[in-house]
Amino acid sequence: MSEQKRILVTSALPYANGPLHLGHLAGAYLTADFYVRYKRLTGADVAFICGSDEHGVPITIAAEKEGVNPQDIVDRYHEKNKKVFEDFGISFDYYGRTSSRVHHETSQEFFTTLNEKGFFKKKTEQQLYDPKADMFLPDRYVKGTCPNCGFEEAYGDQCENCGTSLSPTELENPVSALTGEKPELKETEHWYMPLGDVQPKFEKWLDTRKNWKPNVMGQVKSWLKDGLADRAATRDLSWGVPVPLPEAKGKVLYVWFDAPIGYVSATKEWALQLGDADAWKKYWQDEQTQLYHFIGKDNIVFHCIMFPVVLMEHGDYVLPENVPANEFLNLEGKKLSTSRGWAVWLHEYLEDFEPDLLRYALGATLPETKDSDFSWKEFQARVNNELAAVLGNFVFRSLSFTSKFADGVVPELVDPAGTDVEALKAIDSQKEKITSSYEAFRFKEAIQESLQLARIGNKYFTETEPWKTRNDNPQACANSLHVSLQICAALSVLMEPILPDAMKTLRSQLGYTGKVDWDSVSDAMLSAGSAIHPGKVLFNKVEDEAIEAQIKRLEERAAVDTPVSDFPALKDNIEFDDFMKLDIRAGKILSAEKIEKSNKLLKLQVDLGIEKRTIVSGIAKHVDIDALKDQKVCVVANLAPKKLMGVESQGMILMAEDSEGNLKFAETEAEPGSTIT
Ligand SMILES: [Zn+2]
């Protein structure tokens, strides 16, 4: 095994402005946890750091929407998200938050050091300003048309349609996300990171990075090819880390300047909690440490370019060894979208299933080098056909046979046959494969190679037929059980990173009390004569109904939550008295005829109960004229008469218009003449 270094692993700080979903887990947390758990088993000194990103415009916008303070929003979601991570077994050593005092001090120290070193470029410039709200409009406070792809709902910092990174002034037809007003330009001053100036130095460092995933390096190289632009490290906002300069009143650090520093401040807080205030330094400032950032692909530019430049220019810190970013996870073949309700919320998942099942199923379909898809049917298939039918079944057979036919103790291995020896050897060879998969951040492969050992065990059990040999060759039967139990014991450690709860249960069922670490994995983990303690089945099958319920919930929610943006916006409020001026009556069409020279208008005779009316209505294209007799309708009866194509119309028929412009009658079952209010 390679020399064990000190390892610092970070997972992207999630915004504390909403609950976590499947896409989060697949992006930056599950893989980091697999890696960390594996590394801890190998005996490495690991710190696993994360926390809530509590600054930035998405949070202030969420607060404004709810009419509360940003602090209320982040307090709510910090605790919720922290708990969900714990429930899924994401084994952070520390989960911090960027609204903490230590974080404010640490990021201000970074800014001050860089400023004193003359790193920043100060620029006076024109920025978008909302006079109605009396504030500048950074980032997502502006929406408009993307200059790159023409998408009309692009944000001031990024177009979510084409992925282009934008600045608010680049948007065409910008509007304020706060008031809907057209913003003005107003002069302001900001501190910029001159990324272009340091690009040559940065590229030299990048060339020393080994084994970066092609999807990650490819994206970084394409940014570099375009030439790095200056990026502002400050914003005109009230929520965030104040810029530590007297002349910067009313300005805060840009969220992507302070958020990655959150990894440092969280490590500091962890050290304080351990009672060794300086312990963070060896993880961040000792060259023996290997730093790994686990992120989703939308954060590549910040973790692979901006933050390394900040660390490099500061000078006291280690730079990332690798940034094994994941691509995006789709859901049931469609892009995940929280605003459209197309997401699986982690806290809801936990109401129905065990965390281990998702760790496994999601781990097996990770978007490691390209986007991948999660579907509930595949989840079910992974659980039923792999966890239950292969791993669970193998464990169950091994334990129940030992219980019934070997007095519940591990039998001795005597004169093993070739097949026994071969099966035992698989422990070592699979362990080797699993190890190299983890080392290369190929977690899907690590899962497949781990399951492969269970497959080998299952096949061995079937082929050696202990249910037959127990009568005619008891030692062969004993050997089969011995070998099978040793494979189970090896699996209980090798699959620990993926299935921590189930493997803990398995170890107790096997009566394994030895060390749980990578070195202890061998073909002799259990001693002959030691007792086993069979218990509950490790994995229950997921029934069709359970899966159908999940799919139904997803579809129902998507149907409700789909924004009906194709319909016109609501009109301004009117007073009740204005409404009462309308006299709407139930009516019934008596006859209908086309108006000559018009392909739109119909002349209708309508029974209004108290009298008959002639009404001209522009519905010819939308109705079947022969089916109109006796059609029940609603009529605005006191609309002033108006001549249309020479015919006086004495009222208006109410119609409903759908998002595609089709008209349908607003019907009523009421008797003609009834008033509608
Ligand atoms: Zn675009």
Residues whose N, C-alpha, C, O or C-beta is under 5 A from the ligand:
A	BS01	ZN	C146 N148 C149 G150 F151 C159 N161 C162
